[in-house]
Amino acid sequence: MAHLATPAQQTKPQWRPAAVTYVPVSSERLAERGFNQAERLAAGLATACRLPIVDLLQRQINTTKQSFKSRGERIETMKNAFSINPDGMHLVKELYRESYLPTQKGMSQAKPIQILLIDDIYTTGSTLDACGQAILNAGFSMEIPVEIYTLTLARS
């Protein structure tokens, strides 16, 4: 007689990103608020999960507040708004070398490094998309396969 495992008995590999990063705010917005909500969320989550937090992105341009813009205006505003912080990408490269190049019978296999990208609010996805593109492009140029997962506190 076959025995079926209950859901509690089935073991799935636990998903665990290699690092946590966040959407940066402009220096003007930082001065206005005094803090970056996405950075605070990322720091709390990274601490709770014992994951490294990486200052991976930098804002290239000060985009005006997105809340009153249409979807199309938001997408256009976010084009080229972010770039990679070279120090952060260096840390990603080190994490990739340490954890994501397992050898199997002497051969290297490139498993993508998984990065969790945090933002405070999701409206159209244009900010997360722009940040993700910057990370993917940097990974591609450094020959590091990257998978990006996103998490937001709220949806507008």
C-alpha positions as CSV (number, residue, x, y, z in Angstrom):
1,M,0.0,0.0,0.0
2,A,1.4,3.4,-1.0
3,H,1.7,6.1,1.6
4,L,1.1,9.7,0.5
5,A,3.0,12.4,2.3
6,T,1.1,15.1,4.0
7,P,1.9,18.7,3.0
8,A,3.8,19.1,6.3
9,Q,6.0,16.0,5.5
10,Q,6.8,17.2,1.9
11,T,10.1,19.0,1.9
12,K,10.7,21.8,-0.5
13,P,14.0,23.6,-0.7
14,Q,13.6,26.9,1.1
15,W,14.1,29.9,-1.1
16,R,16.8,32.2,0.3
17,P,18.2,35.2,-1.6
18,A,22.0,35.8,-1.4
19,A,21.4,39.5,-0.6
20,V,18.8,42.2,0.0
21,T,18.9,45.6,-1.7
22,Y,16.5,48.5,-2.0
23,V,15.3,51.4,-4.2
24,P,17.4,54.5,-3.4
25,V,15.8,57.9,-3.0
26,S,17.2,61.2,-4.3
27,S,19.3,63.3,-1.9
28,E,16.5,65.9,-2.0
29,R,13.9,63.3,-0.9
30,L,16.2,62.0,1.7
31,A,16.7,65.5,3.1
32,E,12.9,66.1,3.1
33,R,12.0,62.8,4.9
34,G,15.2,62.2,6.9
35,F,15.3,58.5,5.9
36,N,14.6,56.1,3.0
37,Q,11.6,53.9,3.8
38,A,12.7,51.2,1.4
39,E,16.2,51.1,3.0
40,R,14.6,50.8,6.4
41,L,12.4,47.9,5.3
42,A,15.3,46.1,3.6
43,A,17.6,46.6,6.7
44,G,14.9,45.1,9.0
45,L,14.2,42.2,6.8
46,A,17.9,41.5,6.1
47,T,18.6,41.6,9.9
48,A,15.7,39.3,10.7
49,C,16.7,36.8,8.0
50,R,20.4,37.1,8.6
51,L,21.1,38.2,5.1
52,P,23.6,40.8,3.8
53,I,22.1,44.1,2.8
54,V,23.8,45.6,-0.3
55,D,23.8,49.3,-1.2
56,L,23.5,48.2,-4.9
57,L,21.8,51.1,-6.6
58,Q,22.2,54.8,-6.9
59,R,19.8,57.3,-8.2
60,Q,21.1,59.1,-11.3
61,I,18.5,61.8,-11.5
62,N,16.1,63.3,-9.1
63,T,12.7,62.2,-10.4
64,T,9.9,64.4,-9.3
65,K,7.2,62.8,-7.2
66,Q,5.5,60.0,-9.1
67,S,2.2,60.0,-7.3
68,F,0.5,62.5,-9.6
69,K,1.9,61.1,-12.9
70,S,0.2,58.8,-15.4
71,R,1.6,55.3,-16.0
72,G,3.3,56.4,-19.2
73,E,4.8,59.4,-17.5
74,R,6.1,57.2,-14.7
75,I,7.7,54.8,-17.1
76,E,9.4,57.6,-19.1
77,T,10.6,59.3,-15.9
78,M,12.2,56.2,-14.6
79,K,14.3,55.5,-17.8
80,N,18.0,55.7,-16.8
81,A,17.0,56.9,-13.4
82,F,19.2,54.3,-11.6
83,S,22.8,53.0,-12.0
84,I,24.9,50.5,-10.1
85,N,26.9,51.4,-7.1
86,P,30.3,49.8,-8.0
87,D,31.1,48.9,-4.4
88,G,27.7,47.1,-4.1
89,M,28.3,45.2,-7.3
90,H,31.7,44.1,-6.0
91,L,30.0,42.6,-3.0
92,V,27.5,40.8,-5.2
93,K,30.4,39.4,-7.2
94,E,32.0,38.1,-4.0
95,L,28.8,36.5,-2.8
96,Y,28.4,34.9,-6.2
97,R,31.9,33.5,-6.1
98,E,31.5,32.2,-2.6
99,S,28.0,30.7,-2.9
100,Y,26.9,30.3,-6.4
101,L,29.6,28.5,-8.3
102,P,29.2,25.0,-6.9
103,T,31.4,22.4,-8.4
104,Q,30.0,19.0,-9.5
105,K,32.6,16.4,-10.5
106,G,35.2,19.2,-11.0
107,M,33.0,21.2,-13.3
108,S,31.7,24.7,-12.5
109,Q,28.0,25.4,-12.9
110,A,26.7,29.0,-13.0
111,K,23.6,29.1,-10.8
112,P,22.1,32.6,-10.8
113,I,22.6,34.8,-7.7
114,Q,19.2,35.7,-6.3
115,I,18.7,39.3,-5.1
116,L,15.7,40.6,-3.2
117,L,14.9,44.2,-4.2
118,I,12.7,46.1,-1.7
119,D,10.6,49.2,-2.3
120,D,8.0,50.8,-0.1
121,I,5.1,51.1,-2.6
122,Y,4.2,49.5,-5.9
123,T,2.0,51.5,-8.3
124,T,2.9,50.8,-11.9
125,G,6.1,48.8,-11.4
126,S,8.2,51.3,-13.3
127,T,10.6,52.0,-10.4
128,L,11.2,48.3,-9.7
129,D,11.5,47.6,-13.4
130,A,14.1,50.4,-13.9
131,C,16.1,49.2,-10.8
132,G,15.9,45.6,-12.0
133,Q,17.2,46.5,-15.5
134,A,20.2,48.3,-14.0
135,I,21.0,45.2,-11.9
136,L,20.5,42.8,-14.8
137,N,22.6,44.9,-17.1
138,A,25.4,45.1,-14.5
139,G,25.3,41.4,-13.9
140,F,25.4,40.7,-17.7
141,S,28.4,42.9,-18.2
142,M,30.2,41.1,-15.3
143,E,29.1,37.7,-16.5
144,I,27.1,37.0,-13.4
145,P,23.7,35.4,-13.9
146,V,21.2,37.3,-11.7
147,E,17.6,36.6,-10.6
148,I,15.7,39.5,-9.1
149,Y,12.8,39.1,-6.8
150,T,10.8,42.1,-5.5
151,L,9.0,42.9,-2.3
152,T,7.0,46.0,-1.5
153,L,5.2,47.0,1.6
154,A,2.1,48.3,-0.1
155,R,0.3,48.5,-3.5
156,S,-1.3,51.7,-4.6
